[in-house]
């Protein structure tokens, strides 16, 4: 069996799995519709009504963070729901074509040594909005500004590579792909974050669970970037669900067609 046939079979299997996933989700439509039709619009978010436990609710208001997102390893914190640490190490590696010389295929380059993410929840009044519920907001990822105070505490230096800042054991290594083996093992760390500074008011739809607005098996929690009425939320949610289903079906058909073509071509040339 040649590679084209194997690749075609893999594409067909992926397409079928995508179809099964979306068809299974559509089987929940009746329960999802019941939850949306009975959704409770919270007029006063300062108090949690326990009578709504397990029901679909809508809360609108200004999102505030419960606490900072914190990298406990380095004690770096930011007033945002998301923080990501990226660790890199300078290693002797095969050069990419851009930095390769006529007589040297290997040079020192930065290599990803691991990443870690840190998340925290937001609140609207007394209601907790988990970070996973905030993901539907378009929060741009930004480079976290670093301070000399933190660099000194971590026994590092501050380095720059374009707009990105780093805590680094050695500086300037991005400016030239040097071949000095003594620099191998140099380390640098950068941070990215997503904040809520661009959102004065948001609207959240989800299931009330002990004061938090979450996803359940039938309804995915969703955040919208503006104040909305009950009817607007329901209409927007249904539209996004329909668009998601359409995209899924298109992806299924594309994978199956590509897979079928690869199998046919593989058999023809085999």
Secondary structure, 3 states (H helix, E strand, C coil): CCHHHHHHHHHHHHHHHHHHHHHHHHCCHHHHHHHHHCCEECCCCCCCCHHHCCCEEEEEECCEECCCEEECCCCEEECCCEEEEEEEEEEEEECCHHHCECCECEEEEEEEEEEEEEECCEEECCEEECHHHHCCCCCCCEECCCCHHHHHHCCCEEEEECCEEEEECCCCCCCCCCCCHHHCCCEEEEEEEECCCCCCCEEEEEEEECCEEECCCCCCCEEECCCCCHHHHHHHHHHHHHHHHHHHHHHHHHHHHHHHHHHHHHHHHC
